[in-house]
Amino acid sequence: MVDFHSPTNPVFLPGLAVFLWLFETETAWKSSETDLGSGLAEVGLRSYNSEVTQPPKFYAGGSIQVIQVQKSLVI
């Protein structure tokens, strides 16, 4: 999953702000401030807790995050 994230480097904040203002809605602003990993865990998706998945990766000064998750199989 790829989503917006609050930049860890403040240099990227103006660029993210302009992009969201031009191409996204207020929902994207709110999602950038959300802990996406915890939200995914609440619905049964595990992020980076096993050998198969990876920890989140951040790009563009932390303003974009990539999270790999997996659904647990219950048999």
TORNUVO-286503 format. One record per atom (N, C-alpha, C): residue in one letter; atom name; x, y, z. Coordinates in Angstrom, 2 decimals, m for minus. Example, Ala and Ser with C-alpha at 12.3 -4.5 7.8 and 13.67 -1.06 7.14 Angstrom:
# residues 2
{rest:A atom:N u:13.19 v:m5.69 w:7.80}
{rest:A atom:CA u:12.30 v:m4.50 w:7.80}
{rest:A atom:C u:13.20 v:m3.30 w:7.80}
{rest:S atom:N u:12.85 v:m2.25 w:7.08}
{rest:S atom:CA u:13.67 v:m1.06 w:7.14}
{rest:S atom:C u:12.90 v:0.03 w:7.87}
# end
This chain:
# residues 75
{rest:M atom:N u:0.84 v:m1.15 w:0.00}
{rest:M atom:CA u:0.00 v:0.00 w:0.00}
{rest:M atom:C u:0.90 v:1.23 w:0.00}
{rest:V atom:N u:0.54 v:2.21 w:m0.77}
{rest:V atom:CA u:1.26 v:3.47 w:m0.83}
{rest:V atom:C u:0.30 v:4.56 w:m0.38}
{rest:D atom:N u:0.74 v:5.42 w:0.53}
{rest:D atom:CA u:m0.11 v:6.47 w:1.04}
{rest:D atom:C u:0.73 v:7.67 w:1.47}
{rest:F atom:N u:0.07 v:8.78 w:1.69}
{rest:F atom:CA u:0.75 v:9.97 w:2.18}
{rest:F atom:C u:1.08 v:9.81 w:3.66}
{rest:H atom:N u:2.09 v:10.54 w:4.09}
{rest:H atom:CA u:2.54 v:10.49 w:5.47}
{rest:H atom:C u:3.05 v:11.88 w:5.82}
{rest:S atom:N u:2.95 v:12.25 w:7.08}
{rest:S atom:CA u:3.49 v:13.55 w:7.49}
{rest:S atom:C u:5.00 v:13.54 w:7.28}
{rest:P atom:N u:5.53 v:14.49 w:6.55}
{rest:P atom:CA u:6.97 v:14.48 w:6.25}
{rest:P atom:C u:7.83 v:14.52 w:7.50}
{rest:T atom:N u:8.86 v:13.72 w:7.51}
{rest:T atom:CA u:9.83 v:13.75 w:8.61}
{rest:T atom:C u:10.84 v:14.87 w:8.38}
{rest:N atom:N u:10.97 v:15.28 w:7.14}
{rest:N atom:CA u:11.86 v:16.38 w:6.77}
{rest:N atom:C u:10.99 v:17.58 w:6.40}
{rest:P atom:N u:11.02 v:18.67 w:7.17}
{rest:P atom:CA u:10.13 v:19.81 w:6.91}
{rest:P atom:C u:10.35 v:20.47 w:5.55}
{rest:V atom:N u:11.47 v:20.21 w:4.91}
{rest:V atom:CA u:11.73 v:20.78 w:3.57}
{rest:V atom:C u:10.69 v:20.28 w:2.57}
{rest:F atom:N u:10.13 v:19.09 w:2.80}
{rest:F atom:CA u:9.18 v:18.49 w:1.87}
{rest:F atom:C u:7.74 v:18.92 w:2.13}
{rest:L atom:N u:7.47 v:19.59 w:3.23}
{rest:L atom:CA u:6.11 v:20.00 w:3.56}
{rest:L atom:C u:5.48 v:20.93 w:2.53}
{rest:P atom:N u:6.16 v:21.98 w:2.05}
{rest:P atom:CA u:5.53 v:22.84 w:1.03}
{rest:P atom:C u:5.16 v:22.09 w:m0.25}
{rest:G atom:N u:6.03 v:21.22 w:m0.71}
{rest:G atom:CA u:5.74 v:20.45 w:m1.92}
{rest:G atom:C u:4.55 v:19.53 w:m1.74}
{rest:L atom:N u:4.49 v:18.87 w:m0.58}
{rest:L atom:CA u:3.35 v:17.99 w:m0.29}
{rest:L atom:C u:2.07 v:18.81 w:m0.20}
{rest:A atom:N u:2.16 v:19.97 w:0.45}
{rest:A atom:CA u:0.98 v:20.82 w:0.60}
{rest:A atom:C u:0.44 v:21.26 w:m0.76}
{rest:V atom:N u:1.31 v:21.67 w:m1.66}
{rest:V atom:CA u:0.87 v:22.09 w:m2.99}
{rest:V atom:C u:0.26 v:20.92 w:m3.74}
{rest:F atom:N u:0.89 v:19.75 w:m3.68}
{rest:F atom:CA u:0.37 v:18.58 w:m4.38}
{rest:F atom:C u:m1.02 v:18.22 w:m3.86}
{rest:L atom:N u:m1.18 v:18.15 w:m2.54}
{rest:L atom:CA u:m2.48 v:17.80 w:m1.97}
{rest:L atom:C u:m3.53 v:18.85 w:m2.29}
{rest:W atom:N u:m3.14 v:20.12 w:m2.28}
{rest:W atom:CA u:m4.08 v:21.19 w:m2.59}
{rest:W atom:C u:m4.57 v:21.10 w:m4.04}
{rest:L atom:N u:m3.66 v:20.76 w:m4.96}
{rest:L atom:CA u:m4.02 v:20.70 w:m6.37}
{rest:L atom:C u:m4.75 v:19.42 w:m6.77}
{rest:F atom:N u:m4.34 v:18.28 w:m6.19}
{rest:F atom:CA u:m4.80 v:17.00 w:m6.72}
{rest:F atom:C u:m5.60 v:16.13 w:m5.76}
{rest:E atom:N u:m5.64 v:16.48 w:m4.51}
{rest:E atom:CA u:m6.30 v:15.62 w:m3.53}
{rest:E atom:C u:m7.38 v:16.38 w:m2.76}
{rest:T atom:N u:m8.05 v:15.68 w:m1.87}
{rest:T atom:CA u:m9.10 v:16.28 w:m1.05}
{rest:T atom:C u:m8.62 v:16.40 w:0.39}
{rest:E atom:N u:m9.49 v:16.92 w:1.23}
{rest:E atom:CA u:m9.16 v:17.05 w:2.65}
{rest:E atom:C u:m8.90 v:15.68 w:3.29}
{rest:T atom:N u:m9.51 v:14.64 w:2.74}
{rest:T atom:CA u:m9.29 v:13.28 w:3.25}
{rest:T atom:C u:m7.82 v:12.89 w:3.17}
{rest:A atom:N u:m7.13 v:13.28 w:2.12}
{rest:A atom:CA u:m5.71 v:12.97 w:1.98}
{rest:A atom:C u:m4.90 v:13.66 w:3.06}
{rest:W atom:N u:m5.28 v:14.90 w:3.41}
{rest:W atom:CA u:m4.59 v:15.61 w:4.50}
{rest:W atom:C u:m4.75 v:14.84 w:5.80}
{rest:K atom:N u:m5.98 v:14.40 w:6.07}
{rest:K atom:CA u:m6.24 v:13.68 w:7.32}
{rest:K atom:C u:m5.51 v:12.34 w:7.34}
{rest:S atom:N u:m5.46 v:11.67 w:6.19}
{rest:S atom:CA u:m4.78 v:10.37 w:6.16}
{rest:S atom:C u:m3.28 v:10.51 w:6.35}
{rest:S atom:N u:m2.71 v:11.65 w:5.98}
{rest:S atom:CA u:m1.26 v:11.83 w:6.15}
{rest:S atom:C u:m0.88 v:11.94 w:7.62}
{rest:E atom:N u:m1.85 v:12.25 w:8.47}
{rest:E atom:CA u:m1.59 v:12.38 w:9.90}
{rest:E atom:C u:m2.00 v:11.13 w:10.68}
{rest:T atom:N u:m2.46 v:10.10 w:9.99}
{rest:T atom:CA u:m2.95 v:8.89 w:10.63}
{rest:T atom:C u:m1.86 v:7.83 w:10.70}
{rest:D atom:N u:m1.89 v:7.02 w:11.74}
{rest:D atom:CA u:m0.98 v:5.88 w:11.85}
{rest:D atom:C u:m1.57 v:4.73 w:11.05}
{rest:L atom:N u:m1.22 v:4.66 w:9.79}
{rest:L atom:CA u:m1.80 v:3.68 w:8.88}
{rest:L atom:C u:m1.52 v:2.24 w:9.32}
{rest:G atom:N u:m0.33 v:1.98 w:9.84}
{rest:G atom:CA u:0.02 v:0.63 w:10.28}
{rest:G atom:C u:m0.91 v:0.13 w:11.38}
{rest:S atom:N u:m1.25 v:0.98 w:12.34}
{rest:S atom:CA u:m2.16 v:0.59 w:13.41}
{rest:S atom:C u:m3.57 v:0.36 w:12.88}
{rest:G atom:N u:m4.00 v:1.20 w:11.97}
{rest:G atom:CA u:m5.33 v:1.04 w:11.38}
{rest:G atom:C u:m5.46 v:m0.26 w:10.62}
{rest:L atom:N u:m4.42 v:m0.62 w:9.89}
{rest:L atom:CA u:m4.44 v:m1.89 w:9.16}
{rest:L atom:C u:m4.45 v:m3.08 w:10.12}
{rest:A atom:N u:m3.72 v:m2.96 w:11.23}
{rest:A atom:CA u:m3.69 v:m4.03 w:12.22}
{rest:A atom:C u:m5.07 v:m4.23 w:12.86}
{rest:E atom:N u:m5.82 v:m3.14 w:13.04}
{rest:E atom:CA u:m7.15 v:m3.24 w:13.63}
{rest:E atom:C u:m8.12 v:m4.05 w:12.78}
{rest:V atom:N u:m7.91 v:m4.08 w:11.48}
{rest:V atom:CA u:m8.79 v:m4.85 w:10.60}
{rest:V atom:C u:m8.20 v:m6.21 w:10.24}
{rest:G atom:N u:m7.16 v:m6.61 w:10.97}
{rest:G atom:CA u:m6.63 v:m7.96 w:10.81}
{rest:G atom:C u:m5.46 v:m8.10 w:9.86}
{rest:L atom:N u:m4.89 v:m7.01 w:9.42}
{rest:L atom:CA u:m3.72 v:m7.08 w:8.55}
{rest:L atom:C u:m2.47 v:m6.81 w:9.38}
{rest:R atom:N u:m1.49 v:m7.68 w:9.24}
{rest:R atom:CA u:m0.25 v:m7.52 w:10.00}
{rest:R atom:C u:0.77 v:m6.81 w:9.14}
{rest:S atom:N u:1.41 v:m5.81 w:9.72}
{rest:S atom:CA u:2.49 v:m5.15 w:8.98}
{rest:S atom:C u:3.82 v:m5.47 w:9.65}
{rest:Y atom:N u:4.72 v:m5.92 w:8.86}
{rest:Y atom:CA u:6.11 v:m6.23 w:9.22}
{rest:Y atom:C u:6.29 v:m6.98 w:10.53}
{rest:N atom:N u:5.43 v:m7.97 w:10.82}
{rest:N atom:CA u:5.59 v:m8.77 w:12.03}
{rest:N atom:C u:6.09 v:m10.18 w:11.73}
{rest:S atom:N u:6.38 v:m10.47 w:10.51}
{rest:S atom:CA u:6.86 v:m11.81 w:10.18}
{rest:S atom:C u:8.00 v:m11.70 w:9.18}
{rest:E atom:N u:8.53 v:m12.83 w:8.80}
{rest:E atom:CA u:9.63 v:m12.85 w:7.84}
{rest:E atom:C u:9.18 v:m12.43 w:6.45}
{rest:V atom:N u:7.88 v:m12.53 w:6.18}
{rest:V atom:CA u:7.38 v:m12.28 w:4.83}
{rest:V atom:C u:7.26 v:m10.79 w:4.54}
{rest:T atom:N u:6.86 v:m10.01 w:5.50}
{rest:T atom:CA u:6.59 v:m8.59 w:5.24}
{rest:T atom:C u:7.77 v:m7.72 w:5.64}
{rest:Q atom:N u:7.75 v:m6.51 w:5.20}
{rest:Q atom:CA u:8.84 v:m5.55 w:5.41}
{rest:Q atom:C u:8.36 v:m4.40 w:6.28}
{rest:P atom:N u:9.26 v:m3.71 w:6.99}
{rest:P atom:CA u:8.86 v:m2.49 w:7.71}
{rest:P atom:C u:8.46 v:m1.41 w:6.70}
{rest:P atom:N u:7.69 v:m0.41 w:7.13}
{rest:P atom:CA u:7.32 v:0.66 w:6.19}
{rest:P atom:C u:8.57 v:1.33 w:5.62}
{rest:K atom:N u:8.47 v:1.73 w:4.37}
{rest:K atom:CA u:9.55 v:2.47 w:3.73}
{rest:K atom:C u:9.02 v:3.86 w:3.44}
{rest:F atom:N u:9.85 v:4.86 w:3.66}
{rest:F atom:CA u:9.45 v:6.24 w:3.47}
{rest:F atom:C u:10.27 v:6.86 w:2.35}
{rest:Y atom:N u:9.58 v:7.65 w:1.51}
{rest:Y atom:CA u:10.20 v:8.32 w:0.38}
{rest:Y atom:C u:9.84 v:9.80 w:0.42}
{rest:A atom:N u:10.54 v:10.59 w:m0.34}
{rest:A atom:CA u:10.29 v:12.03 w:m0.46}
{rest:A atom:C u:10.27 v:12.69 w:0.92}
{rest:G atom:N u:11.32 v:12.48 w:1.67}
{rest:G atom:CA u:11.44 v:13.11 w:2.98}
{rest:G atom:C u:10.42 v:12.63 w:3.99}
{rest:G atom:N u:9.91 v:11.43 w:3.79}
{rest:G atom:CA u:8.93 v:10.87 w:4.71}
{rest:G atom:C u:7.50 v:11.21 w:4.36}
{rest:S atom:N u:7.25 v:11.91 w:3.24}
{rest:S atom:CA u:5.89 v:12.31 w:2.90}
{rest:S atom:C u:5.10 v:11.22 w:2.17}
{rest:I atom:N u:5.78 v:10.17 w:1.75}
{rest:I atom:CA u:5.12 v:9.02 w:1.12}
{rest:I atom:C u:5.61 v:7.77 w:1.84}
{rest:Q atom:N u:4.65 v:6.92 w:2.22}
{rest:Q atom:CA u:5.02 v:5.67 w:2.88}
{rest:Q atom:C u:4.52 v:4.48 w:2.08}
{rest:V atom:N u:5.30 v:3.42 w:2.09}
{rest:V atom:CA u:4.94 v:2.17 w:1.45}
{rest:V atom:C u:4.89 v:1.12 w:2.55}
{rest:I atom:N u:3.72 v:0.49 w:2.72}
{rest:I atom:CA u:3.54 v:m0.52 w:3.76}
{rest:I atom:C u:3.11 v:m1.82 w:3.10}
{rest:Q atom:N u:3.78 v:m2.89 w:3.46}
{rest:Q atom:CA u:3.42 v:m4.21 w:2.99}
{rest:Q atom:C u:2.79 v:m4.96 w:4.16}
{rest:V atom:N u:1.59 v:m5.50 w:3.94}
{rest:V atom:CA u:0.88 v:m6.21 w:4.99}
{rest:V atom:C u:0.41 v:m7.56 w:4.48}
{rest:Q atom:N u:0.00 v:m8.40 w:5.41}
{rest:Q atom:CA u:m0.57 v:m9.68 w:5.02}
{rest:Q atom:C u:m1.73 v:m10.01 w:5.95}
{rest:K atom:N u:m2.68 v:m10.72 w:5.40}
{rest:K atom:CA u:m3.83 v:m11.16 w:6.18}
{rest:K atom:C u:m3.52 v:m12.52 w:6.77}
{rest:S atom:N u:m3.78 v:m12.67 w:8.06}
{rest:S atom:CA u:m3.56 v:m13.96 w:8.70}
{rest:S atom:C u:m4.64 v:m14.94 w:8.27}
{rest:L atom:N u:m4.23 v:m16.15 w:7.99}
{rest:L atom:CA u:m5.18 v:m17.20 w:7.61}
{rest:L atom:C u:m5.60 v:m17.97 w:8.85}
{rest:V atom:N u:m6.89 v:m18.11 w:9.04}
{rest:V atom:CA u:m7.41 v:m18.89 w:10.14}
{rest:V atom:C u:m8.06 v:m20.12 w:9.55}
{rest:I atom:N u:m7.50 v:m21.30 w:9.89}
{rest:I atom:CA u:m8.02 v:m22.55 w:9.33}
{rest:I atom:C u:m8.66 v:m23.37 w:10.42}
# end
